[in-house]
């Protein structure tokens, strides 16, 4: 579960930075 959450958080952060 932790891995999935960490992966999702990393993906969201990457997308956020990409949008910026």
VENMO-V51056 format. One record per pair of residues at least 24 apart in sequence whose ideal C-beta (glycine too) atoms are under 10 Angstrom apart, sorted by the first residue. I is the first residue (numbers start at 1). J is the second residue. If there is no record, write none. Layout:
I_J / I_J
This chain:
none
